[in-house]
Structure formats: C-alpha cells, structure tokens
Amino acid sequence: MDQVAEAAGVSRATVSRVINGATTVDAKIREIVERAIADTGYVPNVAARSLVTRKSNSVALVISEPDRPHDSSFLNRIFTDPYFGRITAGATGALRPHDIHLVIIPTDSADHHHVLRYLRQGHVDGVLLISSHEQDPLPRQVHELGIPAVVSARPASPLAASFVDVDQRLGARLAAEHLLARGCRRLATISGPLDIPSGQDRLDGFRSYLANRGLAEVPTVEGDFTRHGGEEGARRLLAEHPGIDGLFVGNDLMAEGALRAVQDLGRRVPDDIAVVGFDDSSAALDCRPLLTTIRQPVEEMAAEMAEVLMAHIASPGRLPRSVTFQPTLVLRDSA
C-alpha cells in the first residue's frame, strides 16, 4: 500500500479509502490511485484485512451423512450425484459476486467434533448445511454455536433455524395426478429413505392423493437415492406385484436404475409401465427413454440459501426465515 501511495503521489489513507470504495475521494484522484494499483500489481492482504473486519469471506457447505465421509462410496456420491453439484453451483453463483468463497466439508457423526472446532475457530462466516436424517445432531450443534447457518431442507426435528425447501408433498401429488391421467391404475412407488423428511413427504403426498381417489393400497419399497437402490427396488416390486402399470420413484437417480430393471424384465416404458422421477437433474436426461419427472429448482434454492445466509451474516440478530419453492411436472417420454 505504501508503494501504491508513493506511485500515485497520495497518502496511504487515500489509497485505503479508494480500495474500500469510499465515496468521498475525488474522481481524478481515484483514477490515479487505481492506475497505480494496476501498475504495482497491488492486491489487498485478505488475512490482514480479516483481522480487522473479523470476516473470512468464506462460507462452509457442510454435507452431513450417516456414512463415513472417508468412505469411497460417500465421496463418490458427493461428486457424482447431480443434486450436490447443483447445490454447489447455485450457492457459488450467488456468493461469487460478493467475493465470498465456498468451502466444501463432508462429514458424519464420528467427524462432527472436527467440523464444529473448525467452525468455532472462525474459518468461515456462516454455514450452508445439507442435513436431512432424523438422528443427525449437527443442525442443532451448529445452531448452538451461534454461527449464521441455513439448512437445505426442513429440519428433521424442530429447530429455530432458517431453511429452504421445495413443497415435497405437492411434487408427489403432481406425479400421482399425472399417472392417473395417463390411465394408470396399478400404481407403486420406490420411496427415498424414510428417515429423511423429503423421503417421508414424497411418499405421504403420493399415497394420500391416491387414497383420496380410491387407491388405498400402494405397493412401496424404500430406496436410498442411488441407481442401485432404484434398480433393486423395481425388481422387488415387479416380482411381488407383476401387474404394476405406473411407478413413481423418489429421485431421478433411482428412476434411472428402475428403468434399467423394468426394461431388463421385458417391460416397455411407457407402454407397459409409466415411470415418473423427482428432481429434474441431469440423470433424467441420461435415462432411456427420457424421464418424465418432478422438477425442484435446486440451483435457485441453493442461491436463495446463500442469500438468506448473507443476510444473517450482515445482521446476526435476524429472525429465522423459511422459503418454500414450488415443484413442477416436466413431461418427457417415460410417462
């Protein structure tokens, strides 16, 4: 900064005011200082600045799962499941214009103490938390730290925390409504994990809509949001209920696996069995036939999480806020 001041022929304080965007600096002087900054290659020392501002300009994206974070299947899922990629893209897009960096931290219960210590030490200004399992203590532990945080879905247990979600039950009702409108009458579903609110809500929304229309018995298999889980679930359902003509699958990855199983068993999609997924992720476009699905706008939801978090960081006493997005039916070839 001294070199910039010398090159521009101004005081160090003037350089500081220009760097920090003060509006009291004369336009001509600002131009001279900015030219000196460019000529000298000056870049503010973020570490030094954070000592003054007490801000790290970083936000943690904490992905909390029941599996061990160092297990290869867990890490593979983070980097291959379209959901996590969409969350990262949406959050990064919202944070980048504010020069805020995203730090990705996978964790499970055995590793929570390391994550909490990292957060407590002030390495980040806030937390975007992906946690959905009922028994996960991390949302409450982060809340008790007092650090600004936003959860990616409705917390599994009551918690005074901000969250962003999609209307899961409505999405499932849209799937049921569409399958009935196609003429399907022997419906079944592969749900997501039932210790996750989204898995519960999608199953409840699907079943309740059908029950109100006289279809009280809906064969169900619990899946795990993976391709393998969808494939195994479809094989089990068709073995036990060979007459199924409509299938709602709890996410697109499982639907991709289910389609593979259905076709391996000689059923035509959608002529013999119509299949609807949930997410509208890239997996829906990898399916053959292309997957009809329920879209949740994950990128927009993640961006909203980031915006809500930045508001909490700027105003620590702000009350918790919940935002619910609306799902839509995306028609393709599978139903």
C-alpha positions as CSV (number, residue, x, y, z in Angstrom):
1,M,0.0,0.0,0.0
2,D,2.9,2.3,0.7
3,Q,4.3,1.6,-2.8
4,V,0.9,2.4,-4.3
5,A,0.7,5.7,-2.3
6,E,4.2,6.7,-3.5
7,A,3.4,5.8,-7.1
8,A,0.2,7.8,-7.0
9,G,1.6,10.7,-5.0
10,V,-1.1,10.5,-2.3
11,S,-1.2,9.4,1.3
12,R,-1.6,5.8,2.4
13,A,-5.0,6.8,3.9
14,T,-6.2,7.9,0.5
15,V,-5.2,4.6,-1.0
16,S,-7.1,2.8,1.7
17,R,-10.2,4.9,1.1
18,V,-10.1,4.1,-2.7
19,I,-9.6,0.4,-2.0
20,N,-12.6,0.3,0.4
21,G,-14.8,2.2,-2.0
22,A,-15.2,5.4,-0.1
23,T,-17.4,7.9,-2.0
24,T,-15.5,11.0,-0.6
25,V,-12.5,10.5,-2.9
26,D,-12.2,12.9,-5.8
27,A,-12.8,11.1,-9.1
28,K,-9.5,12.2,-10.6
29,I,-7.6,11.1,-7.5
30,R,-9.4,7.8,-7.6
31,E,-8.4,7.2,-11.2
32,I,-4.7,8.0,-10.4
33,V,-4.8,5.6,-7.4
34,E,-6.5,2.8,-9.4
35,R,-3.8,3.2,-12.2
36,A,-1.1,3.0,-9.5
37,I,-2.7,-0.2,-8.1
38,A,-2.7,-1.7,-11.6
39,D,0.9,-0.7,-12.3
40,T,2.2,-2.0,-9.0
41,G,0.1,-5.2,-9.0
42,Y,-1.2,-4.5,-5.6
43,V,-3.7,-7.0,-4.1
44,P,-5.2,-6.4,-0.6
45,N,-3.9,-8.9,2.0
46,V,-7.1,-10.8,2.9
47,A,-5.6,-12.4,6.0
48,A,-4.6,-9.0,7.4
49,R,-8.0,-7.5,6.4
50,S,-9.8,-10.3,8.2
51,L,-8.1,-9.4,11.5
52,V,-9.7,-6.0,11.3
53,T,-13.1,-6.9,9.9
54,R,-13.4,-10.3,11.7
55,K,-14.7,-11.7,8.4
56,S,-13.2,-14.6,6.5
57,N,-15.1,-14.0,3.3
58,S,-15.7,-17.8,3.2
59,V,-18.8,-19.9,3.8
60,A,-18.9,-23.6,4.5
61,L,-21.1,-26.1,2.6
62,V,-21.3,-28.9,5.1
63,I,-22.7,-32.2,3.8
64,S,-23.7,-34.3,6.7
65,E,-24.4,-38.0,6.0
66,P,-24.8,-41.1,8.2
67,D,-22.0,-42.9,6.3
68,R,-18.4,-42.2,7.0
69,P,-17.1,-39.2,5.0
70,H,-13.8,-41.0,4.1
71,D,-15.7,-44.0,2.7
72,S,-15.2,-44.1,-1.1
73,S,-19.0,-44.6,-1.7
74,F,-19.8,-41.5,0.3
75,L,-17.3,-39.3,-1.5
76,N,-18.2,-40.8,-4.9
77,R,-21.8,-39.9,-4.2
78,I,-20.9,-36.3,-3.4
79,F,-19.0,-35.8,-6.7
80,T,-21.3,-37.9,-8.9
81,D,-24.8,-37.2,-7.5
82,P,-26.3,-34.4,-9.6
83,Y,-28.0,-33.0,-6.5
84,F,-24.8,-32.0,-4.8
85,G,-23.4,-30.5,-7.9
86,R,-26.5,-28.4,-8.4
87,I,-26.4,-27.2,-4.8
88,T,-22.7,-26.2,-5.2
89,A,-23.3,-24.4,-8.5
90,G,-26.3,-22.5,-7.2
91,A,-24.6,-21.4,-4.0
92,T,-21.3,-20.5,-5.7
93,G,-23.2,-18.4,-8.3
94,A,-24.8,-16.3,-5.5
95,L,-21.7,-15.9,-3.4
96,R,-19.1,-15.2,-6.1
97,P,-20.3,-11.6,-6.9
98,H,-19.7,-10.8,-3.2
99,D,-16.2,-12.3,-3.3
100,I,-17.2,-15.0,-0.8
101,H,-15.6,-18.4,-1.3
102,L,-17.3,-21.8,-0.7
103,V,-15.5,-24.4,1.4
104,I,-17.0,-27.9,0.9
105,I,-16.9,-30.1,4.1
106,P,-18.2,-33.7,4.0
107,T,-18.8,-35.2,7.5
108,D,-20.5,-37.8,9.5
109,S,-21.3,-38.1,13.3
110,A,-17.8,-39.5,14.0
111,D,-16.2,-36.4,12.5
112,H,-18.6,-33.8,13.8
113,H,-16.2,-32.6,16.5
114,H,-13.6,-31.7,13.9
115,V,-16.2,-29.8,11.9
116,L,-17.5,-27.9,15.0
117,R,-14.0,-27.0,16.0
118,Y,-13.3,-25.7,12.5
119,L,-16.4,-23.6,12.6
120,R,-15.8,-22.4,16.1
121,Q,-12.3,-21.1,15.2
122,G,-13.8,-18.6,12.8
123,H,-12.5,-20.0,9.5
124,V,-15.9,-19.3,7.9
125,D,-18.5,-16.6,8.4
126,G,-21.5,-18.9,8.0
127,V,-22.7,-22.4,7.1
128,L,-24.9,-23.9,4.4
129,L,-25.9,-27.2,5.9
130,I,-27.1,-30.2,3.9
131,S,-28.5,-32.5,6.6
132,S,-31.7,-34.4,6.5
133,H,-31.5,-37.6,8.6
134,E,-33.7,-37.6,11.7
135,Q,-30.9,-38.6,14.1
136,D,-28.3,-36.1,12.8
137,P,-27.3,-33.9,15.7
138,L,-25.3,-31.5,13.6
139,P,-28.0,-28.9,12.8
140,R,-28.6,-28.4,16.5
141,Q,-24.9,-28.4,17.3
142,V,-24.3,-25.7,14.6
143,H,-27.2,-23.7,15.9
144,E,-25.9,-23.8,19.4
145,L,-22.5,-22.4,18.2
146,G,-24.4,-19.2,17.3
147,I,-22.8,-19.1,13.8
148,P,-25.1,-18.0,11.0
149,A,-26.5,-21.1,9.2
150,V,-29.1,-22.1,6.7
151,V,-30.3,-25.7,6.2
152,S,-31.0,-27.1,2.8
153,A,-34.4,-28.6,3.8
154,R,-37.0,-28.6,6.6
155,P,-35.1,-29.8,9.7
156,A,-36.0,-33.3,10.7
157,S,-36.6,-32.2,14.3
158,P,-37.9,-28.8,15.4
159,L,-35.2,-26.1,15.3
160,A,-35.3,-22.3,15.2
161,A,-33.1,-22.2,12.0
162,S,-33.6,-20.8,8.5
163,F,-34.2,-23.3,5.8
164,V,-35.0,-23.5,2.1
165,D,-37.1,-26.4,0.7
166,V,-39.5,-27.4,-2.1
167,D,-43.1,-28.4,-1.5
168,Q,-42.3,-32.2,-1.4
169,R,-45.9,-33.4,-0.9
170,L,-47.1,-31.2,-3.8
171,G,-44.5,-32.7,-6.1
172,A,-45.5,-36.2,-5.2
173,R,-49.2,-35.3,-5.8
174,L,-48.3,-33.9,-9.2
175,A,-46.7,-37.3,-10.1
176,A,-49.7,-39.3,-8.9
177,E,-52.1,-36.9,-10.7
178,H,-50.2,-37.4,-14.0
179,L,-50.0,-41.2,-13.7
180,L,-53.8,-41.4,-13.1
181,A,-54.4,-39.0,-16.0
182,R,-52.5,-41.4,-18.3
183,G,-54.8,-44.2,-17.3
184,C,-52.5,-46.0,-14.8
185,R,-54.5,-47.7,-12.1
186,R,-52.0,-50.2,-10.5
187,L,-49.5,-47.8,-9.1
188,A,-46.4,-48.4,-6.9
189,T,-43.6,-46.3,-5.6
190,I,-39.9,-46.5,-4.7
191,S,-39.5,-44.0,-1.9
192,G,-36.4,-42.3,-0.6
193,P,-35.0,-43.1,2.8
194,L,-37.8,-42.8,5.3
195,D,-35.6,-41.3,8.0
196,I,-35.4,-38.2,5.8
197,P,-38.3,-35.6,5.7
198,S,-38.2,-35.4,1.9
199,G,-38.5,-39.2,1.6
200,Q,-41.4,-39.2,4.1
201,D,-43.2,-36.2,2.5
202,R,-42.9,-37.5,-1.1
203,L,-44.3,-40.9,0.0
204,D,-47.1,-39.3,2.1
205,G,-48.0,-36.9,-0.7
206,F,-48.2,-39.7,-3.3
207,R,-50.2,-42.1,-1.1
208,S,-52.6,-39.5,0.3
209,Y,-53.5,-38.3,-3.2
210,L,-54.2,-41.8,-4.4
211,A,-56.1,-42.7,-1.3
212,N,-58.4,-39.7,-1.9
213,R,-59.2,-41.3,-5.3
214,G,-59.9,-44.7,-4.0
215,L,-56.5,-46.3,-4.3
216,A,-55.7,-47.1,-0.7
217,E,-53.2,-49.9,-1.4
218,V,-49.9,-48.7,-2.9
219,P,-47.0,-51.2,-3.0
220,T,-43.9,-49.4,-1.7
221,V,-40.2,-50.2,-1.5
222,E,-37.9,-48.0,0.5
223,G,-34.8,-46.9,-1.6
224,D,-31.6,-45.0,-0.8
225,F,-31.5,-42.3,-3.6
226,T,-28.9,-44.3,-5.6
227,R,-29.2,-46.0,-9.0
228,H,-28.6,-49.4,-7.4
229,G,-31.3,-48.8,-4.9
230,G,-33.8,-47.9,-7.7
231,E,-32.9,-51.0,-9.7
232,E,-33.2,-53.3,-6.7
233,G,-36.5,-51.7,-5.7
234,A,-38.0,-52.1,-9.1
235,R,-37.0,-55.7,-9.4
236,R,-38.6,-56.4,-6.0
237,L,-41.8,-54.6,-6.8
238,L,-42.3,-56.3,-10.1
239,A,-41.5,-59.7,-8.6
240,E,-44.2,-59.2,-5.9
241,H,-46.7,-57.1,-8.0
242,P,-46.2,-58.0,-11.7
243,G,-49.3,-56.0,-12.7
244,I,-47.9,-52.6,-11.9
245,D,-48.6,-50.1,-14.7
246,G,-47.4,-46.9,-13.1
247,L,-44.3,-46.2,-10.9
248,F,-43.3,-43.1,-9.0
249,V,-39.6,-43.1,-8.0
250,G,-38.3,-40.8,-5.2
251,N,-35.5,-39.3,-7.2
252,D,-34.1,-39.3,-10.7
253,L,-31.0,-41.4,-9.9
254,M,-33.2,-44.2,-8.5
255,A,-35.5,-43.8,-11.5
256,E,-32.6,-44.4,-13.9
257,G,-31.9,-47.7,-12.1
258,A,-35.5,-48.6,-12.0
259,L,-35.8,-48.0,-15.8
260,R,-32.9,-50.4,-16.4
261,A,-34.6,-53.1,-14.3
262,V,-38.0,-52.6,-15.9
263,Q,-36.6,-53.0,-19.3
264,D,-34.3,-55.9,-18.4
265,L,-37.5,-57.7,-17.3
266,G,-39.1,-57.2,-20.7
267,R,-41.5,-54.4,-19.9
268,R,-41.9,-51.5,-22.2
269,V,-41.8,-47.9,-20.9
270,P,-44.2,-46.2,-21.0
271,D,-46.5,-48.7,-22.8
272,D,-46.4,-51.3,-20.1
273,I,-45.2,-49.2,-17.2
274,A,-45.1,-45.4,-16.9
275,V,-42.3,-44.1,-14.8
276,V,-42.0,-40.6,-13.1
277,G,-39.0,-39.4,-11.2
278,F,-38.3,-36.5,-8.9
279,D,-35.6,-33.7,-9.2
280,D,-35.2,-33.0,-12.9
281,S,-31.5,-33.5,-12.6
282,S,-29.0,-34.5,-15.4
283,A,-29.9,-38.1,-14.6
284,A,-33.3,-37.5,-16.1
285,L,-31.6,-36.8,-19.4
286,D,-29.4,-39.8,-19.2
287,C,-32.4,-42.1,-19.0
288,R,-33.7,-44.0,-22.0
289,P,-36.5,-43.2,-22.6
290,L,-36.0,-39.6,-21.3
291,L,-37.5,-39.4,-17.8
292,T,-40.7,-37.6,-17.0
293,T,-40.0,-36.1,-13.6
294,I,-40.9,-33.5,-10.9
295,R,-38.6,-30.5,-11.1
296,Q,-37.3,-29.0,-7.9
297,P,-35.3,-25.8,-8.8
298,V,-32.2,-26.9,-6.8
299,E,-29.9,-24.2,-8.2
300,E,-32.4,-21.4,-7.4
301,M,-33.0,-23.0,-4.0
302,A,-29.2,-23.1,-3.2
303,A,-28.8,-19.5,-4.4
304,E,-31.7,-18.5,-2.0
305,M,-29.9,-20.3,0.8
306,A,-26.8,-18.3,0.1
307,E,-28.8,-15.0,0.0
308,V,-30.5,-15.8,3.3
309,L,-27.2,-16.7,4.9
310,M,-25.5,-13.5,3.7
311,A,-28.4,-11.6,5.3
312,H,-27.9,-13.4,8.6
313,I,-24.1,-12.7,8.4
314,A,-24.8,-9.0,7.8
315,S,-27.5,-8.9,10.6
316,P,-26.7,-11.6,13.2
317,G,-29.9,-10.9,15.2
318,R,-32.2,-11.5,12.2
319,L,-35.0,-14.0,12.9
320,P,-35.0,-17.4,11.2
321,R,-36.7,-17.5,7.8
322,S,-38.1,-20.4,5.7
323,V,-38.5,-20.3,2.0
324,T,-40.5,-23.0,0.1
325,F,-40.3,-23.3,-3.7
326,Q,-43.0,-24.8,-5.9
327,P,-42.3,-28.0,-7.9
328,T,-43.4,-28.5,-11.5
329,L,-44.1,-31.5,-13.7
330,V,-41.6,-31.9,-16.6
331,L,-43.1,-34.1,-19.4
332,R,-40.7,-36.3,-21.4
333,D,-41.0,-39.9,-22.8
334,S,-41.2,-42.2,-19.8
335,A,-44.8,-41.3,-18.7
